[in-house]
Amino acid sequence: MFQRCVPNTARIFLRSRILHQAAKQQRSLTTQLDKSDVKGADARSPRFPGAAAPFTSNPQISHAENVAPIPIYRVMDREGAIEDTSQDPNLCQATIQKMFRDMVLLNTMDKILYESQRQGRISFYMTNFGEEASHIGSAAALTPDDLVYGQYREAGVLVWRGFTISEFVDQCYGNVDDEGKGRQMPVHYGSKKLNFVTISSPLATQIPQAAGAAYALKLKEGNDRCVIVYFGEGAASEGDCHAALNFAATLDAPVIFFCRNNGFAISTPSSEQYRGDGIAGRAAGYGMAAIRVDGTDVLAVYNATKVAREYVMRTNKPVILEAMSYRIGHHSTSDDSSAYRAPEELEVWNTVEHPINKLKNFMRSKGWWNEEDENAFVKSIRKQVLSQISLSEKKPKPDWREMFHDVYYDLPTHLQEQLKQMEEHVEKYKDHYPLKDYKQ
């Protein structure tokens, strides 16, 4: 049944792939058996193809607490001082200042758009407070051509790549200039020109998509791009995450699984989400590499992402990069984190452990920062965001007919019929619809 539906060329390709994989598996098994049959080898050596491990005569249970946790790599301490000068990435002043400005821009824009939602101007918003360094540090370590799959709290990656304030605000207001044509919730950004795949609401769906995209890139001759996919430690509890990690590991796909472990999945603390050594600790079970980094240290995130990218491009294998941080803001405008967190706890992460403060202290030690410049920059950003909000909320919504387009290359007959029915309905009851708010 299946073969009759598949063109001859596709059948030939599938058959060749199946035969290739079967031969590869047989060679692998034969190699394992040969190794166990070498002269002088223990006759009791394991021959199982599923795992390479020695036999034991004691029924021992392996306990997770006996495995050493993966260390957290950092460059700066909480005062912004570099502990080991050999780890200084030696970035130029212009790059460090761009990192700082982009983090401040994101922080300032978040505050205004959050209030915009509270005023009823937009329907939803999510802030990035406390996680600015994981965005900016990782984005700076990638190339502009690397493909990004975000979850919903990676706006800083777009800031680094050049997504403008007008593009952010237009998307949140879903107006006619929104690249997504008003079809998405606020903060569900996407940009083809910046190689940032549009964010989806369902949790963790982007993770297997990224594994597939990385495998496709690997198959291209002369590929020089990797894929990075961002997700929270809560999303790592989804089945999609398991499937993605397993596929990427077995297919050797060049993808960086960037987990933002910020301590909370909505109102659920990480202590109630999983047991074991975080998310990076799962890598060994998949046969993958891993690195863990201080997500509040922008220089450490930069270095770690550089190392991760070099690894996946050199080996064509995946890696888990876990950035340890703390979500200072509410999960979203649908959440009230004061119900499950103490204000004293927040205060620590909003001051001495805040990523912007750490970078500021580092810049101060270099003579690259002064208070007047920062205040002027914040004032300028506030003015730009407020001005853009005033413009964006006056723009019309996209033509309502857009809901029928862009799913298929050519509009199929059944959608043409539905569109015609909708046009007739709207024309008949136009006095009951706010058509003046939509592009005609």
The 8 nearest C-alpha neighbors of each residue, nearest first, counted from 0:
[[1, 3, 2, 4, 5, 10, 6, 7],
 [0, 2, 4, 3, 5, 10, 6, 9],
 [3, 1, 5, 4, 0, 10, 6, 7],
 [2, 4, 0, 1, 5, 6, 7, 10],
 [5, 3, 2, 1, 6, 0, 7, 10],
 [4, 6, 2, 3, 10, 9, 7, 1],
 [7, 5, 9, 8, 10, 4, 3, 2],
 [6, 8, 10, 9, 11, 5, 2, 12],
 [9, 7, 11, 10, 6, 12, 5, 13],
 [8, 10, 12, 6, 11, 7, 13, 5],
 [11, 9, 7, 13, 12, 8, 14, 5],
 [10, 12, 14, 8, 9, 13, 15, 7],
 [13, 11, 9, 15, 10, 14, 16, 8],
 [14, 12, 16, 10, 15, 11, 9, 17],
 [13, 15, 17, 11, 16, 12, 10, 18],
 [14, 16, 18, 12, 17, 13, 19, 11],
 [15, 17, 19, 13, 14, 18, 20, 12],
 [18, 16, 14, 20, 19, 15, 21, 13],
 [17, 19, 21, 15, 16, 20, 22, 14],
 [20, 18, 16, 22, 17, 21, 15, 23],
 [19, 21, 23, 17, 22, 18, 16, 24],
 [22, 20, 18, 24, 23, 19, 17, 25],
 [21, 23, 25, 19, 20, 24, 18, 26],
 [22, 24, 20, 26, 21, 25, 19, 27],
 [23, 25, 27, 21, 22, 26, 20, 28],
 [24, 26, 22, 28, 27, 23, 29, 21],
 [27, 25, 29, 23, 24, 28, 30, 22],
 [28, 26, 24, 30, 25, 29, 23, 31],
 [27, 29, 31, 25, 30, 26, 24, 32],
 [30, 28, 26, 32, 31, 27, 33, 25],
 [31, 29, 33, 27, 28, 32, 26, 34],
 [32, 30, 28, 34, 29, 33, 27, 35],
 [31, 33, 29, 35, 34, 30, 36, 28],
 [34, 32, 30, 36, 35, 31, 29, 37],
 [33, 35, 31, 32, 36, 37, 30, 40],
 [34, 36, 32, 33, 37, 44, 40, 31],
 [37, 35, 33, 34, 40, 32, 38, 42],
 [38, 36, 40, 34, 35, 39, 33, 32],
 [37, 39, 40, 36, 35, 41, 34, 33],
 [38, 40, 37, 41, 36, 42, 35, 34],
 [41, 39, 37, 38, 42, 36, 35, 44],
 [40, 42, 43, 44, 39, 35, 36, 38],
 [43, 41, 44, 40, 36, 35, 39, 45],
 [42, 44, 41, 45, 54, 40, 46, 35],
 [43, 45, 41, 42, 35, 46, 53, 54],
 [46, 44, 47, 43, 53, 54, 52, 51],
 [47, 45, 32, 48, 44, 35, 31, 51],
 [46, 48, 49, 45, 50, 51, 31, 28],
 [49, 47, 50, 28, 46, 31, 51, 27],
 [48, 50, 47, 51, 46, 52, 28, 45],
 [51, 49, 48, 52, 47, 46, 45, 53],
 [50, 52, 53, 49, 47, 45, 48, 46],
 [51, 53, 50, 54, 45, 44, 47, 55],
 [54, 52, 45, 55, 44, 51, 43, 50],
 [53, 55, 52, 45, 56, 44, 43, 57],
 [56, 54, 57, 53, 58, 59, 52, 43],
 [55, 57, 58, 54, 59, 53, 43, 60],
 [56, 58, 55, 59, 54, 60, 61, 53],
 [59, 57, 56, 60, 55, 61, 54, 62],
 [58, 60, 57, 61, 55, 56, 62, 54],
 [61, 59, 62, 58, 57, 63, 65, 64],
 [60, 62, 59, 63, 65, 66, 64, 58],
 [63, 61, 64, 65, 60, 66, 59, 275],
 [62, 64, 65, 66, 275, 61, 276, 67],
 [63, 65, 66, 62, 67, 275, 68, 276],
 [66, 64, 63, 62, 67, 61, 68, 60],
 [67, 65, 64, 63, 68, 62, 61, 276],
 [66, 68, 65, 69, 64, 63, 70, 276],
 [69, 67, 276, 70, 66, 280, 64, 277],
 [68, 70, 67, 71, 280, 291, 279, 276],
 [71, 69, 68, 72, 291, 292, 290, 67],
 [72, 70, 292, 291, 293, 73, 69, 323],
 [71, 73, 292, 293, 291, 70, 299, 74],
 [72, 74, 299, 293, 75, 292, 71, 296],
 [73, 75, 299, 81, 86, 82, 298, 76],
 [76, 74, 81, 79, 80, 73, 82, 296],
 [75, 77, 79, 78, 80, 81, 82, 74],
 [76, 78, 79, 352, 357, 351, 75, 80],
 [79, 77, 76, 80, 357, 360, 75, 351],
 [80, 78, 357, 361, 360, 75, 76, 77],
 [79, 81, 75, 76, 78, 361, 82, 77],
 [82, 80, 75, 74, 83, 84, 76, 79],
 [81, 83, 75, 80, 74, 84, 76, 86],
 [84, 82, 85, 86, 81, 74, 87, 75],
 [83, 85, 86, 87, 81, 82, 74, 88],
 [84, 86, 83, 87, 88, 82, 81, 74],
 [87, 85, 84, 83, 88, 74, 81, 302],
 [86, 88, 84, 89, 85, 81, 74, 83],
 [89, 87, 90, 86, 302, 298, 301, 85],
 [90, 88, 87, 91, 86, 92, 84, 95],
 [89, 91, 88, 94, 95, 92, 87, 93],
 [92, 90, 94, 93, 89, 95, 96, 88],
 [91, 93, 95, 94, 96, 90, 367, 97],
 [92, 94, 96, 91, 95, 97, 90, 98],
 [95, 93, 97, 96, 91, 92, 90, 98],
 [96, 94, 98, 92, 97, 93, 99, 91],
 [95, 97, 99, 93, 98, 94, 92, 100],
 [98, 96, 94, 100, 99, 95, 101, 93],
 [99, 97, 95, 101, 96, 100, 94, 102],
 [98, 100, 96, 102, 97, 101, 103, 95],
 [101, 99, 103, 97, 102, 98, 104, 96],
 [100, 102, 104, 98, 103, 99, 97, 105],
 [103, 101, 99, 105, 100, 104, 131, 106],
 [102, 104, 106, 100, 101, 105, 107, 99],
 [105, 103, 101, 107, 102, 106, 100, 108],
 [106, 104, 108, 102, 103, 107, 109, 101],
 [105, 107, 103, 109, 104, 108, 102, 128],
 [108, 106, 104, 110, 109, 105, 103, 111],
 [107, 109, 105, 111, 110, 106, 104, 112],
 [110, 108, 106, 112, 107, 126, 111, 113],
 [109, 111, 113, 107, 108, 112, 114, 106],
 [110, 112, 114, 108, 113, 109, 115, 107],
 [113, 111, 115, 109, 114, 110, 108, 116],
 [112, 114, 110, 116, 115, 111, 109, 124],
 [115, 113, 117, 111, 116, 112, 118, 110],
 [114, 116, 112, 118, 113, 117, 120, 111],
 [115, 117, 121, 119, 118, 114, 113, 120],
 [116, 118, 114, 119, 115, 113, 120, 332],
 [119, 117, 115, 116, 120, 114, 121, 113],
 [120, 118, 116, 117, 121, 115, 122, 114],
 [119, 121, 116, 115, 118, 122, 117, 392],
 [122, 120, 116, 119, 123, 172, 115, 171],
 [121, 123, 116, 119, 120, 185, 124, 184],
 [124, 122, 185, 121, 116, 332, 125, 184],
 [123, 125, 332, 331, 113, 185, 186, 116],
 [126, 124, 331, 332, 330, 127, 186, 152],
 [125, 127, 109, 128, 328, 124, 331, 113],
 [126, 128, 130, 152, 129, 131, 125, 109],
 [129, 127, 327, 328, 130, 126, 326, 106],
 [130, 128, 327, 326, 131, 325, 353, 127],
 [131, 129, 132, 133, 128, 127, 324, 326],
 [130, 132, 134, 102, 133, 129, 135, 127],
 [133, 131, 297, 135, 134, 136, 295, 130],
 [132, 134, 294, 136, 131, 130, 135, 137],
 [135, 133, 155, 156, 131, 132, 137, 136],
 [134, 136, 138, 132, 137, 155, 133, 156],
 [137, 135, 301, 297, 300, 139, 133, 132],
 [136, 138, 140, 301, 139, 304, 135, 134],
 [139, 137, 135, 156, 141, 140, 136, 134],
 [138, 140, 136, 137, 141, 135, 301, 159],
 [141, 139, 137, 305, 138, 301, 304, 136],
 [142, 140, 138, 139, 145, 143, 137, 305],
 [141, 143, 144, 145, 140, 139, 224, 138],
 [144, 142, 145, 141, 193, 160, 194, 146],
 [145, 143, 142, 146, 224, 194, 193, 141],
 [146, 144, 224, 225, 142, 143, 226, 141],
 [145, 147, 226, 194, 144, 195, 227, 225],
 [148, 146, 195, 227, 228, 226, 196, 194],
 [147, 149, 228, 196, 205, 195, 229, 227],
 [150, 148, 229, 228, 198, 151, 153, 147],
 [149, 151, 230, 229, 198, 152, 153, 148],
 [152, 150, 153, 149, 198, 187, 186, 154],
 [151, 153, 154, 127, 150, 125, 126, 149],
 [154, 152, 155, 156, 151, 134, 149, 150],
 [153, 155, 157, 156, 152, 158, 134, 105],
 [154, 156, 158, 134, 157, 153, 135, 159],
 [157, 155, 134, 138, 159, 154, 158, 153],
 [156, 158, 160, 162, 155, 154, 159, 161],
 [159, 157, 155, 162, 161, 156, 160, 154],
 [160, 158, 156, 157, 161, 155, 135, 138],
 [161, 159, 157, 158, 162, 156, 193, 143],
 [160, 162, 158, 159, 163, 157, 193, 156],
 [163, 161, 158, 157, 160, 166, 164, 167],
 [164, 162, 166, 165, 161, 167, 158, 157],
 [163, 165, 167, 166, 168, 384, 162, 387],
 [164, 166, 168, 163, 167, 169, 387, 384],
 [167, 165, 163, 169, 164, 168, 170, 162],
 [168, 166, 164, 170, 165, 169, 163, 171],
 [167, 169, 171, 165, 170, 166, 164, 172],
 [170, 168, 177, 172, 166, 171, 391, 167],
 [171, 169, 177, 173, 168, 172, 167, 166],
 [170, 172, 185, 168, 173, 169, 186, 167],
 [171, 173, 169, 170, 174, 121, 168, 392],
 [174, 172, 181, 170, 171, 177, 169, 396],
 [173, 175, 396, 177, 176, 172, 395, 169],
 [174, 176, 397, 396, 177, 395, 180, 394],
 [177, 175, 174, 169, 178, 180, 170, 173],
 [176, 178, 170, 169, 180, 179, 174, 175],
 [179, 177, 180, 176, 170, 189, 190, 181],
 [178, 180, 177, 181, 182, 183, 170, 189],
 [181, 179, 177, 178, 182, 397, 175, 173],
 [182, 180, 173, 179, 183, 174, 177, 397],
 [181, 183, 180, 179, 184, 173, 402, 401],
 [184, 182, 181, 187, 185, 179, 173, 180],
 [183, 185, 187, 186, 182, 123, 171, 122],
 [184, 186, 171, 187, 123, 124, 170, 183],
 [187, 185, 188, 171, 124, 184, 151, 125],
 [188, 186, 198, 185, 184, 183, 151, 197],
 [189, 187, 186, 197, 198, 170, 190, 167],
 [197, 190, 188, 196, 195, 198, 191, 187],
 [191, 189, 195, 193, 192, 194, 196, 197],
 [190, 192, 194, 193, 195, 189, 196, 197],
 [191, 193, 190, 194, 195, 189, 144, 143],
 [192, 194, 190, 191, 195, 160, 143, 157],
 [195, 193, 191, 146, 192, 190, 147, 196],
 [194, 196, 147, 190, 193, 189, 191, 148],
 [195, 197, 189, 148, 147, 194, 198, 190],
 [189, 198, 196, 188, 195, 199, 187, 190],
 [199, 197, 187, 188, 149, 150, 189, 196],
 [198, 200, 201, 197, 187, 150, 205, 204],
 [199, 201, 202, 198, 187, 151, 184, 150],
 [202, 200, 199, 204, 203, 205, 150, 198],
 [201, 203, 204, 234, 200, 150, 237, 199],
 [204, 202, 234, 205, 206, 239, 240, 237],
 [205, 203, 206, 202, 201, 239, 207, 208],
 [204, 206, 208, 203, 207, 209, 148, 150],
 [205, 207, 209, 208, 204, 203, 243, 240],
 [208, 206, 243, 210, 209, 205, 211, 239],
 [209, 207, 205, 211, 206, 210, 212, 204],
 [208, 210, 212, 206, 207, 211, 205, 213],
 [209, 211, 207, 213, 247, 208, 212, 243],
 [212, 210, 214, 208, 209, 213, 207, 215],
 [211, 213, 209, 215, 214, 210, 208, 216],
 [214, 212, 216, 210, 252, 215, 211, 253],
 [213, 215, 252, 217, 211, 216, 212, 210],
 [214, 216, 212, 218, 213, 217, 211, 219],
 [217, 215, 213, 219, 218, 214, 212, 222],
 [216, 218, 214, 215, 219, 213, 222, 252],
 [217, 219, 215, 216, 220, 214, 222, 213],
 [220, 218, 216, 217, 222, 221, 215, 214],
 [219, 221, 222, 218, 217, 216, 223, 215],
 [220, 222, 219, 223, 217, 218, 224, 216],
 [223, 221, 219, 220, 224, 216, 217, 218],
 [222, 224, 221, 225, 312, 145, 216, 144],
 [225, 223, 145, 222, 144, 226, 216, 146],
 [224, 226, 145, 253, 254, 146, 213, 312],
 [225, 227, 254, 146, 213, 145, 147, 255],
 [228, 226, 255, 147, 254, 256, 148, 146],
 [227, 229, 148, 256, 257, 149, 147, 209],
 [228, 230, 257, 149, 150, 258, 148, 256],
 [231, 229, 258, 150, 259, 234, 257, 228],
 [230, 232, 259, 233, 234, 258, 260, 235],
 [231, 233, 260, 235, 234, 258, 259, 230],
 [232, 234, 264, 231, 235, 236, 272, 263],
 [235, 233, 236, 231, 203, 232, 237, 202],
 [234, 236, 232, 233, 237, 240, 231, 230],
 [237, 235, 234, 233, 238, 240, 232, 272],
 [238, 236, 239, 235, 234, 240, 203, 241],
 [237, 239, 241, 240, 242, 236, 235, 203],
 [238, 240, 242, 237, 241, 203, 243, 207],
 [239, 241, 243, 238, 235, 242, 237, 206],
 [242, 240, 238, 244, 243, 239, 245, 237],
 [241, 243, 239, 245, 240, 244, 246, 238],
 [244, 242, 207, 240, 246, 241, 245, 206],
 [245, 243, 247, 241, 246, 242, 248, 240],
 [244, 246, 248, 242, 243, 247, 249, 285],
 [247, 245, 243, 249, 248, 244, 250, 242],
 [248, 246, 252, 244, 250, 210, 245, 251],
 [247, 249, 251, 245, 246, 250, 244, 287],
 [248, 250, 246, 251, 247, 245, 252, 285],
 [249, 251, 247, 248, 252, 246, 214, 316],
 [252, 250, 316, 248, 247, 249, 315, 317],
 [251, 253, 214, 247, 316, 213, 315, 317],
 [254, 252, 315, 311, 316, 317, 213, 225],
 [253, 255, 226, 317, 227, 213, 252, 225],
 [254, 256, 227, 318, 257, 317, 319, 226],
 [255, 257, 319, 228, 320, 227, 318, 258],
 [258, 256, 229, 320, 228, 255, 321, 319],
 [259, 257, 321, 230, 231, 229, 260, 322],
 [260, 258, 231, 322, 261, 230, 321, 232],
 [259, 261, 232, 323, 231, 262, 258, 322],
 [262, 260, 325, 324, 326, 259, 263, 323],
 [263, 261, 269, 260, 268, 325, 326, 264],
 [262, 264, 268, 267, 269, 265, 261, 266],
 [265, 263, 233, 267, 266, 268, 262, 232],
 [264, 266, 330, 267, 263, 334, 329, 331],
 [267, 265, 264, 263, 268, 339, 336, 330],
 [266, 268, 264, 263, 265, 271, 269, 272],
 [269, 267, 263, 270, 271, 262, 264, 266],
 [268, 270, 272, 262, 271, 263, 273, 267],
 [271, 269, 268, 272, 273, 274, 267, 262],
 [272, 270, 269, 268, 273, 267, 274, 263],
 [273, 271, 269, 270, 268, 233, 267, 274],
 [274, 272, 271, 270, 269, 275, 277, 236],
 [275, 273, 276, 270, 272, 277, 271, 269],
 [274, 276, 277, 63, 273, 280, 64, 281],
 [275, 277, 280, 68, 278, 274, 279, 69],
 [276, 278, 280, 279, 275, 273, 281, 274],
 [277, 279, 280, 281, 276, 321, 232, 258],
 [280, 278, 281, 282, 289, 321, 277, 319],
 [279, 281, 276, 278, 282, 277, 69, 283],
 [280, 282, 279, 278, 284, 283, 285, 276],
 [281, 283, 287, 285, 284, 280, 279, 289],
 [284, 282, 286, 285, 287, 281, 280, 288],
 [285, 283, 282, 286, 281, 287, 280, 245],
 [286, 284, 282, 283, 287, 245, 248, 244],
 [287, 285, 283, 284, 282, 248, 288, 249],
 [286, 288, 282, 285, 283, 318, 248, 317],
 [289, 287, 318, 282, 319, 283, 286, 317],
 [290, 288, 319, 318, 279, 320, 282, 287],
 [289, 291, 320, 319, 321, 292, 279, 288],
 [292, 290, 321, 71, 320, 322, 72, 70],
 [291, 293, 72, 71, 322, 294, 73, 321],
 [292, 294, 323, 73, 295, 296, 322, 71],
 [293, 295, 322, 323, 324, 133, 296, 292],
 [294, 296, 354, 293, 132, 324, 297, 353],
 [297, 295, 299, 294, 298, 293, 354, 132],
 [296, 298, 132, 136, 300, 299, 301, 295],
 [299, 297, 301, 300, 296, 302, 74, 136],
 [300, 298, 73, 74, 302, 301, 296, 297],
 [301, 299, 136, 303, 297, 298, 302, 137],
 [300, 302, 136, 298, 137, 304, 299, 140],
 [301, 303, 305, 299, 300, 304, 298, 306],
 [304, 302, 300, 306, 305, 301, 299, 307],
 [303, 305, 307, 301, 306, 302, 137, 140],
 [306, 304, 302, 308, 140, 303, 307, 309],
 [305, 307, 303, 309, 304, 308, 310, 302],
 [308, 306, 304, 310, 305, 309, 303, 311],
 [309, 307, 305, 311, 310, 306, 304, 312],
 [308, 310, 306, 312, 307, 311, 313, 305],
 [309, 311, 307, 313, 308, 312, 314, 306],
 [312, 310, 253, 315, 316, 308, 314, 313],
 [313, 311, 309, 315, 310, 314, 308, 253],
 [314, 312, 310, 311, 315, 309, 316, 308],
 [313, 315, 316, 311, 312, 310, 253, 251],
 [316, 314, 253, 311, 312, 252, 251, 313],
 [317, 315, 251, 253, 311, 252, 314, 248],
 [318, 316, 254, 253, 252, 311, 255, 247],
 [317, 319, 288, 255, 289, 287, 256, 320],
 [320, 318, 289, 256, 279, 255, 257, 321],
 [319, 321, 257, 290, 291, 289, 256, 258],
 [320, 322, 258, 291, 279, 257, 259, 292],
 [323, 321, 294, 292, 259, 293, 260, 291],
 [324, 322, 294, 260, 293, 261, 292, 321],
 [323, 325, 261, 294, 295, 260, 322, 130],
 [326, 324, 261, 262, 327, 129, 348, 130],
 [325, 327, 261, 129, 328, 128, 130, 262],
 [326, 328, 129, 128, 325, 345, 349, 329],
 [329, 327, 128, 326, 126, 330, 127, 336],
 [328, 330, 336, 331, 334, 335, 327, 332],
 [329, 331, 265, 334, 328, 125, 332, 336],
 [332, 330, 125, 333, 329, 334, 124, 126],
 [331, 333, 334, 124, 123, 125, 329, 330],
 [334, 332, 331, 335, 330, 123, 329, 124],
 [333, 335, 331, 332, 330, 329, 336, 265],
 [336, 334, 337, 329, 338, 333, 332, 330],
 [335, 337, 338, 329, 339, 340, 334, 266],
 [338, 336, 340, 339, 335, 341, 342, 329],
 [339, 337, 336, 335, 340, 341, 266, 334],
 [338, 340, 337, 336, 266, 341, 335, 267],
 [341, 339, 337, 336, 338, 342, 344, 345],
 [340, 342, 343, 344, 337, 345, 339, 338],
 [341, 343, 345, 344, 346, 340, 337, 347],
 [344, 342, 346, 341, 345, 347, 340, 348],
 [345, 343, 342, 341, 346, 347, 348, 340],
 [344, 346, 342, 348, 343, 347, 349, 327],
 [345, 347, 349, 343, 344, 348, 342, 350],
 [348, 346, 350, 349, 345, 344, 351, 352],
 [349, 347, 352, 345, 353, 350, 346, 351],
 [348, 350, 346, 353, 347, 345, 352, 327],
 [351, 349, 353, 347, 348, 352, 346, 356],
 [350, 352, 353, 347, 77, 348, 349, 356],
 [353, 351, 348, 350, 77, 347, 354, 349],
 [352, 354, 349, 350, 356, 348, 355, 351],
 [355, 353, 295, 357, 356, 132, 296, 358],
 [354, 356, 358, 357, 353, 359, 102, 99],
 [355, 357, 359, 353, 354, 358, 360, 351],
 [358, 356, 79, 354, 360, 359, 355, 78],
 [357, 359, 361, 355, 360, 356, 79, 362],
 [358, 360, 356, 362, 357, 361, 355, 363],
 [361, 359, 79, 363, 357, 358, 362, 356],
 [360, 362, 79, 358, 364, 359, 363, 80],
 [363, 361, 367, 365, 359, 364, 360, 368],
 [362, 364, 366, 360, 368, 365, 361, 367],
 [363, 365, 361, 362, 366, 360, 367, 80],
 [366, 364, 362, 363, 367, 361, 368, 360],
 [365, 367, 363, 364, 368, 362, 369, 361],
 [366, 368, 362, 365, 363, 369, 92, 96],
 [369, 367, 363, 362, 366, 370, 359, 372],
 [368, 370, 371, 372, 373, 367, 363, 366],
 [369, 371, 373, 372, 374, 368, 375, 363],
 [372, 370, 374, 373, 369, 375, 376, 368],
 [371, 373, 375, 370, 374, 369, 376, 368],
 [372, 374, 376, 370, 375, 371, 377, 369],
 [375, 373, 377, 371, 376, 372, 378, 370],
 [374, 376, 378, 372, 373, 377, 371, 379],
 [375, 377, 379, 373, 378, 374, 372, 380],
 [378, 376, 380, 374, 379, 375, 381, 373],
 [377, 379, 375, 381, 376, 380, 374, 382],
 [378, 380, 376, 382, 377, 381, 375, 383],
 [381, 379, 383, 377, 382, 378, 384, 376],
 [382, 380, 378, 384, 383, 379, 385, 377],
 [381, 383, 379, 385, 380, 384, 386, 378],
 [382, 384, 380, 386, 381, 385, 387, 379],
 [385, 383, 387, 381, 386, 382, 380, 388],
 [386, 384, 388, 382, 387, 383, 381, 389],
 [385, 387, 383, 389, 384, 388, 382, 390],
 [386, 388, 390, 384, 389, 385, 391, 165],
 [389, 387, 391, 385, 390, 386, 392, 384],
 [388, 390, 386, 387, 391, 392, 385, 393],
 [389, 391, 387, 388, 393, 392, 386, 394],
 [392, 390, 388, 394, 393, 169, 389, 387],
 [391, 393, 394, 390, 389, 388, 172, 174],
 [394, 392, 391, 390, 395, 389, 388, 174],
 [393, 395, 391, 392, 174, 175, 396, 390],
 [396, 394, 437, 436, 438, 174, 175, 393],
 [395, 397, 174, 437, 175, 438, 436, 398],
 [398, 396, 175, 438, 437, 174, 180, 399],
 [399, 397, 438, 400, 437, 401, 439, 396],
 [398, 400, 401, 397, 402, 437, 438, 396],
 [401, 399, 402, 398, 403, 418, 404, 397],
 [402, 400, 404, 399, 403, 398, 397, 180],
 [401, 403, 400, 404, 399, 182, 405, 398],
 [404, 402, 401, 400, 414, 418, 405, 406],
 [403, 405, 401, 402, 406, 410, 407, 400],
 [406, 404, 407, 408, 403, 401, 402, 410],
 [405, 407, 404, 408, 403, 410, 409, 402],
 [406, 408, 409, 405, 410, 404, 411, 403],
 [407, 409, 410, 405, 406, 404, 411, 403],
 [410, 408, 407, 411, 405, 406, 404, 412],
 [409, 411, 407, 414, 415, 408, 412, 404],
 [412, 410, 414, 413, 409, 415, 407, 408],
 [413, 411, 415, 414, 416, 410, 417, 409],
 [412, 414, 416, 415, 411, 417, 410, 418],
 [415, 413, 417, 416, 412, 411, 418, 410],
 [416, 414, 412, 418, 413, 417, 419, 411],
 [415, 417, 419, 413, 414, 418, 420, 412],
 [418, 416, 414, 420, 419, 415, 421, 413],
 [419, 417, 421, 415, 420, 416, 414, 422],
 [418, 420, 416, 422, 417, 421, 415, 423],
 [419, 421, 417, 423, 418, 422, 424, 416],
 [422, 420, 424, 418, 423, 419, 425, 417],
 [421, 423, 419, 425, 424, 420, 426, 418],
 [424, 422, 426, 420, 421, 425, 427, 419],
 [423, 425, 421, 427, 422, 426, 420, 428],
 [426, 424, 429, 428, 422, 427, 423, 421],
 [425, 427, 429, 423, 424, 428, 422, 421],
 [426, 428, 424, 425, 429, 423, 430, 422],
 [429, 427, 425, 430, 426, 431, 424, 432],
 [430, 428, 426, 425, 431, 432, 427, 434],
 [429, 431, 428, 432, 433, 427, 434, 426],
 [430, 432, 429, 428, 433, 425, 434, 427],
 [431, 433, 429, 434, 430, 428, 425, 435],
 [434, 432, 435, 436, 431, 437, 430, 429],
 [435, 433, 436, 437, 432, 429, 439, 438],
 [434, 436, 433, 437, 438, 395, 439, 432],
 [435, 437, 395, 434, 433, 396, 438, 394],
 [438, 436, 396, 395, 434, 435, 398, 397],
 [437, 439, 398, 397, 395, 396, 436, 175],
 [438, 398, 437, 434, 435, 397, 399, 436]]
